[in-house]
Amino acid sequence: MHASVDRTESRRRFLKFLAGSPLIALWLPNGSIEESIAAAFQKPGGASLDEPTLQKLIASPDQALNVFDFEAVAKQTLPPAHWGYMATGVDDDATLHANRAGLARLQIRPRRLVDVTRIDTSTEIFGVKWKTPIIISPVGSQRAFHREGEIATAKAAASRGHLQILSTVSTTSVEDVTTARGAPVWYQLYATAKWEVAQALVKRAEAAGSPVLVLTVDLPAGRNTETLERFKRVDSRTCTDCHQPGIKGRLKRKPMFEGLDLTGLIDYYAPNLTWDFVRRLKDSTKMKLVLKGIVTREDAALCVEHGVDGIIVSNHGGRAEESGRSTIECLSEVIEAVSGRIPVLIDGGFRRGTDIFKALALGAKAVGVGRPYIWGLSAFGQPGVEKVLDILRLEFDLIMRQAGVTSIDQIKRAYVVDGSR
């Protein structure tokens, strides 16, 4: 009898693990995915997970050994739909998984007999020196993960000295985030299909002191978030207070859109976004303009041609198009195309200090992280975000010493090889 109970519990835990990945669809018959996800979020007997169960995971940020420890807590803390929103990719989530696989294929070539007693992890972007090349990427709707949302993230960014980029669909205004941060943040823009709305958002960010505008260009017409939809189906909560039909309903809790005329808009995506818009946008603001979502040499060259100030190589963490190609695999051709004329940053799948080292070796100026700090936020609020940043910085510091480099500018292409060849 005891052995039977153990087997049942083991099976439940295994299903819980599988529930976090859409690859479960490859093994389970049609119609069983949602049932498996629902079962994974329940204790035996149908009761919800309780505090003693959570205590089997890390109980405080200080207990975390790596960022994935926060993922496990976040998965059991968040409602299924909120977890699904954060965890989803698009279609089969192939691009989401490709981001990790691409980084895993790269290997580091350490050098020996170098004095690494002191190292310098600082980097400079647009004339501003940062303690670390690790950037807090824009993530929307952060109050879906913790009641303090973007405020907690901003305070963590301030306490640890990280550059922060705020999402257009933030659940906190750029003014309040700037106050919490104690300094201006970069502002990420979803332009919408209406120039007047984009212009109002830009002027508001500029008035708040944001020095850099980050235009996202990889979501022209929506996306197919299957994993999110599957998790929503097993979420029994009533969500109409926050989520209502139509563009006004979707943006109800997004303060950056308050008071704007949204007539004629279907969503905040911009299917009419072109290089002409980029030129017009650049002419309308004194902020530096960075394009986020550039993944090819052709578009990188056009960025330079159109006077763009910087690029973020990004596939939206696998949440935009289903290209099946990782950002780390896109980086080299973008670097080659710009030839050092503008800085190139990158995000997408970065979970370890070694991942950050690899991107810098291939020419990136800085590296953005998204899901890891949201795991920390979901699990423990501001202290969770701070610990995630601490872990990544510690790991990055360590691999620099292990590789025998004492400053960022020493991390060159020769330090990495493609292990799949």
C-alpha positions as CSV (number, residue, x, y, z in Angstrom):
1,M,0.0,0.0,0.0
2,H,2.8,2.4,0.9
3,A,4.7,1.6,-2.3
4,S,1.5,2.3,-4.3
5,V,1.1,5.8,-2.7
6,D,4.7,6.6,-3.4
7,R,4.2,5.6,-7.1
8,T,1.1,7.8,-7.3
9,E,3.0,10.8,-5.8
10,S,5.9,10.2,-8.1
11,R,3.6,10.1,-11.1
12,R,1.9,13.3,-10.0
13,R,5.3,15.1,-9.7
14,F,6.4,13.8,-13.1
15,L,3.2,15.1,-14.7
16,K,3.8,18.4,-12.9
17,F,7.2,18.6,-14.5
18,L,5.7,17.8,-18.0
19,A,3.0,20.4,-17.5
20,G,5.5,23.1,-17.8
21,S,6.5,22.1,-21.3
22,P,4.3,22.0,-24.5
23,L,6.4,19.1,-25.7
24,I,4.0,17.0,-23.7
25,A,1.9,17.1,-26.8
26,L,4.3,14.8,-28.5
27,W,3.6,11.9,-26.1
28,L,0.0,12.4,-24.9
29,P,-3.1,11.7,-27.0
30,N,-5.3,14.6,-28.1
31,G,-7.5,16.0,-25.4
32,S,-5.3,14.9,-22.5
33,I,-2.9,17.8,-22.2
34,E,-5.3,20.0,-20.2
35,E,-6.2,17.1,-17.9
36,S,-2.5,16.4,-17.2
37,I,-1.9,20.1,-16.5
38,A,-4.8,20.3,-14.1
39,A,-3.8,17.1,-12.3
40,A,-0.3,18.5,-11.9
41,F,-1.6,21.6,-10.1
42,Q,-3.5,19.5,-7.6
43,K,-2.5,17.4,-4.6
44,P,-3.7,13.8,-4.3
45,G,-7.4,14.0,-3.5
46,G,-8.0,17.1,-5.5
47,A,-6.9,19.7,-2.9
48,S,-4.9,22.7,-3.9
49,L,-1.2,22.9,-3.1
50,D,-0.8,24.2,0.4
51,E,2.1,25.9,2.3
52,P,3.8,22.7,3.6
53,T,4.0,21.5,0.0
54,L,5.7,24.8,-1.0
55,Q,8.1,24.4,1.8
56,K,9.6,21.4,0.0
57,L,10.9,24.0,-2.5
58,I,13.1,26.9,-1.5
59,A,11.5,28.9,1.3
60,S,13.5,32.1,0.8
61,P,15.6,33.7,-1.9
62,D,18.8,32.9,0.0
63,Q,18.2,29.2,-0.4
64,A,18.4,29.4,-4.2
65,L,21.4,27.8,-5.9
66,N,20.4,29.0,-9.4
67,V,17.6,30.9,-11.1
68,F,15.7,27.7,-11.9
69,D,15.0,27.3,-8.2
70,F,12.8,30.4,-8.5
71,E,11.0,28.9,-11.6
72,A,9.9,25.9,-9.5
73,V,8.4,28.1,-6.8
74,A,6.8,30.5,-9.3
75,K,5.1,27.5,-11.1
76,Q,3.4,26.4,-7.9
77,T,2.7,30.0,-6.6
78,L,1.0,31.5,-9.7
79,P,-2.5,30.7,-11.0
80,P,-2.3,28.4,-14.1
81,A,-3.3,31.2,-16.5
82,H,-0.7,33.6,-15.2
83,W,2.0,31.0,-15.3
84,G,0.9,30.1,-18.9
85,Y,1.1,33.7,-20.0
86,M,4.7,34.0,-18.8
87,A,5.8,30.5,-19.9
88,T,4.3,30.5,-23.3
89,G,6.0,30.6,-26.6
90,V,4.1,30.4,-29.9
91,D,2.9,27.4,-31.9
92,D,4.9,24.4,-30.7
93,D,7.2,26.6,-28.6
94,A,10.0,25.5,-30.9
95,T,11.7,28.9,-30.9
96,L,11.4,29.2,-27.2
97,H,13.3,26.0,-26.7
98,A,15.7,26.8,-29.6
99,N,17.0,29.8,-27.5
100,R,18.3,27.4,-24.9
101,A,19.5,24.8,-27.3
102,G,21.5,27.4,-29.3
103,L,23.3,28.6,-26.2
104,A,24.0,24.9,-25.1
105,R,25.8,24.2,-28.4
106,L,28.4,26.9,-27.7
107,Q,31.4,25.9,-25.6
108,I,33.8,28.2,-23.7
109,R,37.6,28.0,-24.2
110,P,39.2,29.0,-20.9
111,R,42.7,30.5,-20.7
112,R,45.1,29.6,-17.9
113,L,47.8,31.3,-15.7
114,V,46.1,34.7,-15.7
115,D,45.9,36.9,-12.6
116,V,42.2,37.2,-12.0
117,T,42.4,38.6,-8.5
118,R,40.5,41.6,-9.6
119,I,38.0,41.8,-12.5
120,D,35.9,44.6,-14.0
121,T,32.4,43.6,-15.2
122,S,31.3,47.1,-16.1
123,T,30.2,48.1,-19.6
124,E,29.3,51.4,-21.3
125,I,26.2,52.0,-23.4
126,F,25.4,55.4,-24.9
127,G,28.0,57.0,-22.7
128,V,26.6,55.6,-19.5
129,K,28.7,53.2,-17.4
130,W,26.9,50.2,-15.9
131,K,28.3,47.8,-13.2
132,T,27.2,44.8,-15.3
133,P,26.2,43.9,-18.8
134,I,23.1,42.2,-17.5
135,I,19.9,44.1,-18.4
136,I,16.4,43.8,-17.1
137,S,14.3,43.2,-20.2
138,P,10.8,44.6,-20.6
139,V,8.1,42.3,-19.4
140,G,4.4,43.4,-19.3
141,S,1.7,43.0,-16.7
142,Q,4.0,42.3,-13.8
143,R,1.3,42.8,-11.2
144,A,-0.1,39.5,-12.6
145,F,3.0,37.9,-10.9
146,H,3.2,39.9,-7.7
147,R,1.2,42.7,-6.1
148,E,4.1,45.2,-6.3
149,G,4.8,44.3,-9.9
150,E,7.1,46.7,-11.8
151,I,7.7,48.7,-8.6
152,A,9.4,45.7,-7.0
153,T,11.5,45.2,-10.1
154,A,12.5,48.8,-10.2
155,K,13.6,48.8,-6.6
156,A,15.6,45.7,-7.3
157,A,17.2,47.3,-10.4
158,A,18.2,50.3,-8.3
159,S,19.6,48.3,-5.4
160,R,21.7,46.2,-7.7
161,G,22.7,48.8,-10.3
162,H,21.1,47.3,-13.4
163,L,19.7,48.9,-16.5
164,Q,15.9,48.4,-16.7
165,I,13.7,48.6,-19.7
166,L,10.0,49.2,-19.0
167,S,7.2,47.6,-21.1
168,T,4.5,49.7,-22.8
169,V,2.0,47.3,-21.3
170,S,3.3,47.7,-17.8
171,T,0.8,47.6,-15.0
172,T,2.6,50.6,-13.5
173,S,3.2,54.0,-15.1
174,V,6.6,55.1,-16.3
175,E,6.5,58.0,-13.8
176,D,5.9,55.7,-10.8
177,V,8.6,53.2,-12.0
178,T,11.1,56.1,-12.5
179,T,10.4,57.3,-9.0
180,A,10.8,53.8,-7.6
181,R,14.0,53.2,-9.6
182,G,15.4,56.6,-8.5
183,A,16.6,57.2,-12.0
184,P,15.1,57.1,-15.5
185,V,14.5,53.8,-17.2
186,W,14.6,52.9,-20.9
187,Y,11.1,52.8,-22.4
188,Q,9.9,49.9,-24.7
189,L,7.3,50.9,-27.3
190,Y,4.5,49.0,-28.9
191,A,3.7,51.6,-31.5
192,T,0.1,50.4,-32.3
193,A,-1.4,51.1,-35.7
194,K,-2.2,54.7,-34.8
195,W,0.5,57.4,-34.9
196,E,-1.2,59.6,-32.4
197,V,-1.1,56.9,-29.8
198,A,2.5,56.1,-30.4
199,Q,3.4,59.8,-30.3
200,A,1.6,60.3,-27.0
201,L,3.4,57.3,-25.4
202,V,6.8,58.6,-26.7
203,K,6.2,62.1,-25.3
204,R,5.1,60.7,-22.0
205,A,8.3,58.5,-21.7
206,E,10.5,61.4,-22.8
207,A,8.9,63.8,-20.2
208,A,9.6,61.2,-17.5
209,G,13.3,61.4,-18.4
210,S,13.7,58.1,-20.4
211,P,16.9,58.5,-22.4
212,V,16.3,55.6,-24.8
213,L,13.2,54.4,-26.7
214,V,13.2,50.7,-27.5
215,L,10.8,50.0,-30.5
216,T,9.7,46.4,-30.6
217,V,9.3,45.3,-34.2
218,D,8.7,41.6,-34.0
219,L,5.0,41.6,-33.3
220,P,3.3,43.1,-36.4
221,A,0.1,41.1,-36.3
222,G,-0.3,39.0,-33.1
223,R,0.8,35.5,-32.2
224,N,-0.5,32.0,-31.6
225,T,0.2,31.3,-27.9
226,E,-1.0,27.7,-27.6
227,T,0.7,27.0,-24.3
228,L,-1.1,30.0,-22.7
229,E,-4.4,28.9,-24.0
230,R,-4.0,25.4,-22.6
231,F,-3.2,26.7,-19.2
232,K,-6.2,29.2,-19.3
233,R,-8.5,26.2,-19.9
234,V,-7.6,24.7,-16.5
235,D,-7.8,28.0,-14.6
236,S,-11.1,28.0,-12.7
237,R,-10.9,31.6,-11.5
238,T,-13.3,34.4,-12.7
239,C,-11.0,36.8,-14.5
240,T,-13.4,39.4,-15.9
241,D,-12.4,42.1,-13.4
242,C,-9.0,42.3,-15.1
243,H,-9.7,40.9,-18.6
244,Q,-12.5,42.2,-20.7
245,P,-13.2,42.0,-24.5
246,G,-11.8,44.5,-26.9
247,I,-8.7,46.7,-26.9
248,K,-10.1,48.9,-24.1
249,G,-10.7,45.9,-22.0
250,R,-7.2,44.5,-22.6
251,L,-5.6,47.7,-21.7
252,K,-7.9,48.5,-18.8
253,R,-5.1,48.0,-16.2
254,K,-2.3,49.5,-18.4
255,P,-1.8,53.0,-17.1
256,M,0.3,54.2,-20.1
257,F,-2.9,54.1,-22.2
258,E,-5.1,56.0,-19.9
259,G,-6.7,59.0,-21.5
260,L,-5.7,58.0,-25.1
261,D,-8.1,57.7,-28.0
262,L,-8.0,54.0,-28.9
263,T,-10.8,54.3,-31.5
264,G,-10.1,52.1,-34.5
265,L,-7.4,50.0,-32.8
266,I,-7.9,46.2,-32.6
267,D,-4.8,45.6,-30.5
268,Y,-1.5,47.3,-29.5
269,Y,0.3,45.5,-32.4
270,A,1.2,47.5,-35.5
271,P,0.8,45.7,-38.8
272,N,1.5,48.9,-40.6
273,L,5.0,49.3,-39.1
274,T,7.6,50.2,-41.8
275,W,11.0,51.9,-42.1
276,D,9.1,55.1,-42.9
277,F,7.6,54.9,-39.4
278,V,11.1,54.4,-37.9
279,R,12.3,57.5,-39.6
280,R,9.3,59.5,-38.5
281,L,9.7,58.2,-34.9
282,K,13.3,59.1,-34.8
283,D,12.6,62.6,-36.0
284,S,9.9,63.1,-33.3
285,T,12.1,62.5,-30.2
286,K,15.4,63.4,-28.7
287,M,15.7,59.9,-27.1
288,K,18.1,57.4,-28.6
289,L,16.2,54.9,-30.7
290,V,16.9,51.2,-30.4
291,L,15.1,48.5,-32.5
292,K,14.2,45.3,-30.6
293,G,13.5,42.2,-32.7
294,I,16.2,42.5,-35.4
295,V,17.6,39.0,-36.3
296,T,19.1,39.3,-39.8
297,R,22.0,41.0,-41.4
298,E,19.7,42.7,-44.0
299,D,17.6,44.4,-41.3
300,A,20.7,45.2,-39.3
301,A,22.1,47.0,-42.3
302,L,18.9,48.9,-42.8
303,C,19.0,50.0,-39.1
304,V,22.3,51.7,-39.7
305,E,21.0,53.2,-43.0
306,H,18.0,54.7,-41.2
307,G,20.0,56.2,-38.4
308,V,18.9,53.8,-35.6
309,D,21.1,54.2,-32.6
310,G,21.2,50.6,-31.4
311,I,19.8,47.0,-31.9
312,I,18.5,44.4,-29.6
313,V,18.7,41.0,-31.2
314,S,15.5,39.3,-30.0
315,N,12.8,36.9,-30.8
316,H,10.7,38.0,-27.9
317,G,11.9,35.1,-25.8
318,G,10.4,32.7,-28.3
319,R,7.0,34.6,-28.0
320,A,7.0,36.3,-31.4
321,E,7.4,34.3,-34.6
322,E,8.0,30.5,-34.8
323,S,11.3,30.7,-36.7
324,G,12.9,27.9,-34.8
325,R,16.1,29.9,-34.7
326,S,17.8,31.1,-31.5
327,T,18.9,34.7,-30.9
328,I,22.5,33.5,-30.2
329,E,22.6,32.0,-33.7
330,C,21.4,35.3,-35.2
331,L,23.9,37.5,-33.3
332,S,27.0,37.0,-35.4
333,E,25.4,38.1,-38.7
334,V,23.9,41.2,-37.0
335,I,27.3,42.1,-35.5
336,E,28.9,41.7,-38.9
337,A,26.4,43.9,-40.6
338,V,26.7,46.8,-38.3
339,S,30.5,46.6,-38.2
340,G,30.8,48.4,-34.8
341,R,28.8,51.5,-35.9
342,I,26.1,51.0,-33.4
343,P,25.8,48.9,-30.2
344,V,24.2,45.5,-30.4
345,L,22.4,44.0,-27.4
346,I,20.7,40.6,-27.2
347,D,18.0,38.7,-25.2
348,G,16.2,35.4,-25.4
349,G,16.8,32.3,-23.2
350,F,19.7,33.6,-21.0
351,R,19.7,31.7,-17.7
352,R,23.3,31.4,-16.6
353,G,26.4,33.6,-16.3
354,T,28.0,31.3,-18.9
355,D,25.2,32.2,-21.3
356,I,26.0,35.9,-20.9
357,F,29.7,35.3,-21.4
358,K,29.0,33.5,-24.7
359,A,26.9,36.4,-26.0
360,L,29.6,39.0,-25.1
361,A,32.2,36.8,-26.8
362,L,30.1,36.9,-30.0
363,G,30.0,40.7,-29.9
364,A,27.0,41.7,-27.8
365,K,27.4,44.8,-25.7
366,A,24.9,43.7,-23.1
367,V,22.4,40.9,-22.4
368,G,18.8,41.1,-21.4
369,V,17.0,38.6,-19.1
370,G,13.3,38.4,-18.8
371,R,11.7,35.2,-17.4
372,P,14.3,34.6,-14.7
373,Y,13.6,37.8,-12.8
374,I,9.9,37.3,-13.3
375,W,10.3,33.9,-11.6
376,G,12.0,35.7,-8.7
377,L,9.3,38.3,-8.6
378,S,6.5,35.7,-8.6
379,A,8.2,33.7,-5.9
380,F,9.3,36.4,-3.4
381,G,8.8,39.9,-4.8
382,Q,11.7,42.4,-4.7
383,P,14.0,40.1,-2.7
384,G,13.4,37.4,-5.3
385,V,14.4,39.7,-8.2
386,E,17.5,40.9,-6.3
387,K,18.6,37.3,-5.7
388,V,18.1,36.3,-9.3
389,L,20.3,39.3,-10.4
390,D,22.9,38.4,-7.7
391,I,23.1,34.8,-8.9
392,L,23.6,35.8,-12.5
393,R,26.2,38.3,-11.6
394,L,28.0,35.8,-9.4
395,E,28.0,33.2,-12.2
396,F,29.2,35.7,-14.7
397,D,32.0,36.9,-12.4
398,L,33.0,33.3,-11.9
399,I,33.2,32.3,-15.6
400,M,35.2,35.5,-16.4
401,R,37.8,34.3,-13.8
402,Q,37.7,30.7,-15.0
403,A,38.2,31.9,-18.6
404,G,41.1,34.1,-17.7
405,V,39.6,37.5,-18.6
406,T,39.7,40.5,-16.3
407,S,37.4,43.0,-18.2
408,I,34.5,42.9,-20.6
409,D,36.6,44.2,-23.5
410,Q,38.8,41.1,-23.3
411,I,35.9,38.7,-24.0
412,K,36.5,38.0,-27.7
413,R,35.2,35.5,-30.3
414,A,38.1,33.2,-29.7
415,Y,36.7,32.3,-26.3
416,V,33.8,30.3,-27.7
417,V,33.4,27.4,-30.2
418,D,30.4,25.6,-31.6
419,G,30.4,22.2,-30.0
420,S,28.0,20.8,-32.5
421,R,30.5,20.9,-35.4
